[in-house]
Amino acid sequence: MKARTGTVRGGIARHIFAVGACLIALLCSAGIFGGCEAGKDREDPLDGKELYSLKEAYEGGVISREALMSIAYYHNGGREYNEAIMGKDYQPIEKVPAQLSEREENDIKAVFAQAETENNKGEVTRAEDIELVCYYGVYDGCYAFIADNTLFQHPAVEVDETDRIGDVNIHYTDFERIMIWDPQA
């Protein structure tokens, strides 16, 4: 009788262990545990991404500090907000190309529309719905721009915000933010 009780306890213990192992495997495959990604080492959060916020691009090493400073210079209309790091003789990186080709503009709109569709849980945004508001140049092979989804209305409020990225200030007077597109990603 005693041997049978031990067998039952052993069977229960094995069953609980198996259920626990399955639960851990399920949680790992869902990415619940940081660093436990279906048998992979932890991946770079920018891996496979091609459209970044300005902060993501800078902090992820997609663009350099000099590129960030140049983008800020063009966006802010000069040294304003960054006088402490941009001397009176500061010269930003020249915008090359000075203007986007029609193909480059269409490519940016298509990438931005795809990101908007993903952000809006599948509500389809087409490239034709995107307006390229500003273009700031190509840095480290990446395009800096502001785009707007014309399908959405923004509240009629004044925006006066400054984002600090590293030691560089970007001043915004609208809701749209500077984005970075890396066509090689």
MOGIRA-V790859 format. One record per residue. RES is the residue in one letter. PHI is phi in radians with two decimals (999 if undefined). Layout:
res | phi
RES | PHI
RES | PHI
This chain:
res | phi
M | 999
K | -1.12
A | -1.10
R | -1.16
T | -1.06
G | -1.10
T | -1.16
V | -1.11
R | -1.06
G | -1.10
G | -1.14
I | -1.14
A | -1.07
R | -1.11
H | -1.11
I | -1.10
F | -1.07
A | -1.13
V | -1.11
G | -1.10
A | -1.10
C | -1.13
L | -1.10
I | -1.10
A | -1.07
L | -1.11
L | -1.13
C | -1.12
S | -1.19
A | -1.49
G | 1.38
I | -1.15
F | -1.54
G | -0.99
G | 1.44
C | -2.00
E | -2.10
A | 0.70
G | 1.44
K | -1.84
D | -1.24
R | -1.05
E | -1.60
D | -1.18
P | -1.11
L | -1.60
D | -1.04
G | 1.40
K | -1.61
E | -2.13
L | -2.11
Y | -2.24
S | -1.24
L | -1.04
K | -1.12
E | -1.02
A | -1.11
Y | -1.23
E | -1.18
G | -1.53
G | 1.39
V | -1.28
I | -2.18
S | -1.50
R | -1.10
E | -1.08
A | -1.12
L | -1.03
M | -1.11
S | -1.13
I | -1.06
A | -1.07
Y | -1.03
Y | -1.17
H | -1.19
N | -1.39
G | 1.37
G | 2.31
R | -1.36
E | -0.87
Y | 1.39
N | -2.35
E | -1.01
A | -1.21
I | -1.94
M | -2.05
G | -1.15
K | -1.02
D | -1.67
Y | -1.05
Q | -2.17
P | -1.25
I | -1.09
E | -1.12
K | -1.27
V | -2.30
P | -1.28
A | -1.12
Q | -2.34
L | -1.34
S | -1.30
E | -1.07
R | -1.14
E | -1.07
E | -1.08
N | -1.15
D | -1.10
I | -1.10
K | -1.05
A | -1.15
V | -1.13
F | -1.14
A | -1.10
Q | -1.10
A | -1.13
E | -1.11
T | -1.07
E | -1.15
N | -1.20
N | -1.72
K | 0.92
G | 1.62
E | -1.15
V | -1.20
T | -1.99
R | -1.72
A | -1.01
E | -1.15
D | -1.50
I | -1.79
E | -1.97
L | -1.45
V | -1.44
C | -2.49
Y | -2.18
Y | -1.96
G | 2.12
V | -1.98
Y | -2.27
D | 0.91
G | 1.41
C | -2.00
Y | -1.62
A | -1.86
F | -2.80
I | -2.15
A | -2.22
D | -2.30
N | -1.55
T | -1.25
L | -1.32
F | -1.92
Q | -1.66
H | -1.72
P | -1.05
A | -1.46
V | -2.24
E | -1.37
V | -1.93
D | -2.53
E | -2.23
T | -2.16
D | -1.65
R | -1.86
I | -2.10
G | 1.10
D | -1.93
V | -1.88
N | -1.79
I | -2.08
H | -1.72
Y | -2.03
T | -2.12
D | -2.54
F | -1.33
E | -1.20
R | -2.07
I | -1.19
M | -2.08
I | -2.16
W | -1.93
D | -1.87
P | -1.21
Q | -1.58
A | -1.19
